[in-house]
Amino acid sequence: MPSTTISEQIQNKFDVILASSSPRRYQILHDVMGLRDLKLMKPSFEEDLDKALYRNDPIRYVRDTSFCKAQGIAKDLEAQNDAKDPKEKLIICADTIVIDTDNIIYEKPGTKDAQLANLKKFCYSDKGHPLRVATAVTVIRWRDGKNYDIRDPFHEITELYCDGQIPIELLEEYVESGEGVAVAGGLMIQGISGIVIKTINGDYNNVVGLPLNRTFQAIYQELNS
């Protein structure tokens, strides 16, 4: 009989829950990492931390947001805790932001006008300077409502250099497609907007939504502890 894979061992030990509505994070855990029984929860945290307080430390902003999402999920699980469920849960919470050369934090633009303004700044005003894409991940090891641990968040940074020669018409066409309006900064690397990016330095999956290596290592550590 063949031995079980690491993904199977993880799922035999835990109910793995992705605390996110992002289809891209789901794809990384489900399709790439092989966690086929992946469950979903939507964080209740409003993501309303005051960015002005993080002007000199935007990385702390994304780490704090990820941690606050985890705290919210823990409260939600406490409210619906099923004492009859003997299986531990492993919950993955994450947040991604884009940081420009002026330390300005960009999340989902929400509108096409805001998205186009972002892309113009990234390609033209900040030409030659890298964007930093930062994703912070917080893991909850859940045993029951009285016994759980929220791990310290970890983060990964990937640098992107945008093409300062890209025609403005292409940016406008991309914005009209609606593709990136719901992702951090308005730039979805795995879509057509990838042609805007000349160089990437770091983990590609981190830009998509989760740092693949760091997230796997964190899950693997829980498997063996």
Secondary structure, DSSP 8 states (H G I E B T S, - for coil): -----HHHHHHHHEEEEEE---HHHHHIIIIIS--TT-EEE---------GGGGTT-HHHHHHHHHHHHHHHHHHHHHHT--TT--SEEEEEEEEEEEE-TT--EE----SHHHHHHHHHIIIIITTTS-EEEEEEEEEEEEEETTEEEE---EEEEEEEEE-TT--HHHHHHHHHHTTTTTSGGG--TTSGGGGGEEEEES-HHHHHTS-HHHHHHHHHHHHT-
